Amino acid sequence: MSTDFIKALDGLVAQAAGDWRVFLRKLGPVHAQWHTEHNGGIATLGFLLFHWELINRFKAVGADGGLGGLNGITAYTETQLANFGAPYDVTDGVSAGDAAALEQFSGDVEAWHNDAHMEIGNAVHHNLMNPRTNVRRHEFWQLHYFINDQLAPALTRYAPGAAEADTIATLEADPAVAPNV
């Protein structure tokens, strides 16, 4: 199932025509719209799924190397996050086929992430709370790469033996699960 947000992200990739700067300039309104709908309880794609899709498009247009330089974007480490005042303390109780636990994990990561945005922003002296502009900062991507790194093992436990992209597609196709993960 392709949600409107996935279509919008794919549209941005097409509009960018290989220019990662164009992609980032146009991304802010889509990111802000997702946050508005998500916070209003009407989004069709949950926190972890939306940002997983977002990172895939970010990489597809070459923004990983463009914004991240020669070595690309690297995920924050737990030590870096702790030094920012945002220690990662989310526990993961996801097991095979347990959609409720995966939804709980997504909600817990999202709550931690909201505080991490604030703490990292304070530490680096940039506003990372505005979804229209924070996507232009490499710190935003470092945080979300870290989050994707936490999602990967949860997906493996949820669907043992399945490819990550296949598990994501299955979750996105389920209208009862997609808005909550």
DOFI-511741 format. One record per residue: x, y, z of N, C-alpha, C, CB in turn. Coordinates in steps of 0.02 Angstrom, whole numbers, plus 50000, padded with zeros to 5 digits. Glycine has a CB too. Example, Ala and Ser with C-alpha at 12.3 -4.5 7.8 and 13.67 -1.06 7.14 Angstrom:
BEGIN
506604971650390506154977550390506604983550390505654977650452;506424988850354506844994750357506455000250394507044997050286;
REM end
This chain:
BEGIN
500434994150000500005000050000500455006250000499525000050062;500335010549954500725016649950500305022449977500955018049877;500525025250032500145030850061500295037250022500315031750135;499895042350037500005048850006500705051450021499475053950029;500955049950082501615052550100502165048950061501735051750174;502095042550049502595039050009502575041749938502465031350010;501975042949911501915045849844502235052749842501165046349823;502125056649895502415063449897503175063049899502155067349958;503445058449939504175057649942504455055449874504365052649996;504115050849842504335048649776504295054449726503905042749751;503775058549733503725064449690504295069249700503065068049703;504515070149763505085074449776505725071749744505185075349851;505805065149747506385062049716506385063549641506405054349729;505805062749610505745064049538505875071449522505045062049513;505595075949562505695083149551506425085149560505255087149599;506755081749606507465083449619507905081649561507705079849682;507705076749521508085074749462508825073749478507995079849406;508965070549534509665069149552510005074549591510045067749491;509675080149604509985085649642509735085349714509815092549609;510155082949759509955082149828509765088649861510515078849868;510045094249838509885100749867509145102549854510345106149839;508915101049793508215102249776507765097949820508085100849700;507955091649828507565087249870507485090049940507895080349873;508045092249971508005094850039507615101350043508705096050066;507665105649992507285111949992506535110649990507485116349933;506335105549953505625104149944505345099449998505505101149877;505785096250036505575091250085505215094350146506175087350109;505415100250167505145103250228504385103150233505385110150234;504025105550182503295105550187502985098550193503005109050127;503265093650159503005086850164503135084050233503335082250110;503725085250260503895082950327503435086250378504645084450343;503335092750371502895096450417502175093950413502925103950403;501935092550352501255090050343501175083250377501085089550268;501675078850369501625072350402501575073350478502245067850384;501995077650506501965078950578501275081550600502505083850599;500995086050561500335088750577499815083150578500135094250526;499815079050527499325073550523499455068350577499335070350454;500085066750588500265061850639500045064250708501025060350638;500215070350724500025073150790499275073750797500355079950800;498925074550741498195074950742497845068150740497955079050684;498245062850737497965056150738497645053950673497465055650791;497825057250618497515055350554498015052950502497135061350527;498655052550519499155050150472499055042750457499865051450499;499195040850396499125033850376499785030050380498855033350305;500305033450403500965030450408501265032750474501415032350348;501475027950515501735029450581502435032250581501715023350623;502675033950640503315037250650503905033450620503425038250723;503995027150640504575023350616504525021950541504645016750654;503935020350516503855018850445503975025050402503165016150432;503685030750422503785036850383504525038650379503385042650414;504865038650435505565040650434506015035550400505805041950505;505835029150403506205024050365506155025650290505935016950380;505545027050268505435028850197505805035250179504675029550183;505795040150224506125046450214506875045450204505995051250273;507185041450245507905040250239508065036750173508155036050298;507645032150152507765028850088507765033750030507245023350076;507305038550031507275043649978507875048349983506615047649981;508065050150044508645054350057509265051250025508755055350133;509355044850035509925041350006509855040749930509995034350037;509255039649906509145038749834509345044749793508405037149821;509275050749822509465056849784510185058849797508995062549803;510555054849835511255056449848511375061349904511565058949787;510855062749943510935067649997511375065050053510255069550025;511425058550060511855055650112512575058150102511835047950110;512825057650041513495060050026513525067550017513755056749963;512985070649992512985077849982512995081650048512375079949942;512525080250091512485083650155513005080950204511785082950185;513155074550197513615071250244514345071450223513425064150252;514475073850163515165074250141515435067550117515595076950196;516095067150114516435061250087516225054650119517175062150094;516135054650184515975048550219515225047550229516305048450286;514825052150205514105051550212513885053050284513875044650192;513255052250295512965053350362513115047150403512195054650358;513325048150464513425042650510512945043550569514165042150535;512665038050590512205038150646512565040450709511875031350657;512215044150751512495045550817512615039050854512015050250857;513105039250898513225033550942512845034851007513985032450955;512755029651046512425030551111512835035151156512325023751145;513495034851150513915039351190513805046651171514665037651181;513765048051106513635054851083512955057251109513655055351006;512455053051103511795054951126511785056351201511285049451109;512125052151239512175053251311512525059851326512545047451346;513035061351288513395067751298512965073751282514025067851255;512475072951238511995078351223511465078951276511675077051155;511435074151322510905074051372510295070151350510695081151389;510385065851300509835061851273510025054451271509645064351202;510175051551329510365044451329509805040151302510565042151400;509985035351260509485030951231509285025751284509745027451166;508645025851303508425021551358507785017651340508305025651420;507675016651276507075013151254507205005651256506875015351182;506755002051287506804994751288506384991951231506584991751357;506614986451204506294983451146506034976551164506794983151087;505374975951169505074969551185504734966251126504584970351241;504984967851065504664965251004504844957850996504884969250943;504334953950980504444946850965504054945150901504224942251024;504154939150876503874937050812503124938250808504034929750800;502924942150758502224943250744501844947550794501894936950740;502184950450842501854954350895501804961750874502254953750962;501274963250836501174970050811501074975050868500574970250764;500754972950922500644977550978501314979551009500194974151031;501774974851015502434976551043502824981050995502834970151057;502754979950931503094984250881502804991250884503024981250809;502144991850892501824998350899502055001850963501064997650900;502114998151018502355000951080503075003451072502314995751137;503484999451040504175001351027504205007850987504554995750990;503795008350934503775014350893503585020450935503285013550835;503075019750976502865025351019503405027351069502235023551056;503735022451098504275023851146504865027251112504515017351180;505045024851053505605028051016505415035150997505785023850952;504795036050975504585042750956504615047651015503865042550928;504385045451073504405049751132505125051451150504055046351192;505565046451150506275047751164506555052551111506685041151165;506395051451048506645055450993506455062850999506395052750926;505845064151023505635071051031506085074851079504905071451056;506245071651135506715074651183507415075151153506735070651248;507615070051116508285070151085508365075851036508425063451049;507835077350997507865083050952508025089450991507185083950914;507685090351047507785096351087508495096551116507265096651144;508715091151146509375090951177509935091751127509465084351215;509885088451070510405089151019510405096250992510285084050961;509805098950978509765105750954510075110751002509035107650943;509955109851067510265114251116511025113551115509995112751187;511265107451108511985106251110512345109051048512125098751115;512015108750990512335111150928512115118150909512195106250871;511685121150949511445128050940511085128950873512035132750943;510655124050856510225124550798509525122150817510505120450737;509025125050787508335123050801508195116550762507835128650781;508165111050799508005104650768507275102750780508465099250794;506875107350805506175105850821505695107750765505975109550885;505925111550716505485113750663505525108850604505675120850640;504995104950591505025099950538505085102850467504425095650541;504955109250459505045112350393505775113650377504655118950390;506185114450429506885116350418507395111350445507015123050448;507195107250493507695102850524507975097650476507395099350584;507605096150422507845091150374508445093650334507285089350326;508615099950341509205102650307509845102150349509085109950289;509775099550409510335099050456510575091750460510135101550527;511225090750456511485083950459511335080650526512225083850446;511255084650579511095081850645510415078250644511085087350698;509945080950607509295077650600509385070550573508825081750554;509785070150520509885063650487510285058950531510235064650420;510775061550567511165057250612510705054050665511735061250647;510245057950691509775055450740509325050150709509345061150769;509065051450649508605046750618508965040550591508235050150562;509595041150573509985035150556510055030850619510685037050527;510175033950676510215030150739509555026550751510385034850798;509005030050741508355027050753508245021150705507795032250744;508425021950642508365016250596508795010350617508555018450525;509375011950647509805006550672509475002850730510475009450695;509035006150767508675002850821508074998950793508435008050873;507785001450739507214998250708507404991550676506895002850656;507984991350645508184985350607508144978850649508884986150581;508444978550709508384972350747507674970850771508854972550806;507284976150783506594975050803506204971850746506264981750823;506344974050684506014971050626506224963850617506174975050563;506854962350630507094955450625506744950950675507854955150635;506644953450735506284949450786505544948750768506364952650856;505264954050740504554953950722504424948950665504324961050700;504864948950615504784944450557505444940850544504554948450494;505614935850585506244932250576506324929450505506304926650627;506914930650477507064927950411506824932250353506774921250404;506424937250366506174941550312506644947350300505464944250329;506684949550238507074955450222506744961550252507154956250145;507144966350274506874972350306506364975850263507444977150323;506514976850199506054980350154505404976550146506384981350085;505434969850147504824965950142504394966750204504994958550131;504714966850262504344967850324504014974750325504804967050386;504394979750304504114986550300503504986650254504644991650275;503564983550195503004983450147502394979950177503224979950082;502504974550213501954970950245501614975350298502204964450277;502014978750338501734983150389501344988850358502294985950434;501614991750304501284997350271500634995250238501755000450220;500584988850219499974986450186499414985050235500134980150147;499564985050300499064983550350498784990050379499364979050407;498174991950361497904998350384497804998750459497254999650351;497824993150494497764993250567498444994550600497474986750592;498984992850565499654993350594500034999550569500064987150578;499975000950504500375006250472500355012950508500135007150402;499775015450531499785021950564500115021950633499075024450570;500265016050660500505015550728501245013550734500095010650765;501555011850679502255009750683502705014850653502355003050647;
REM end
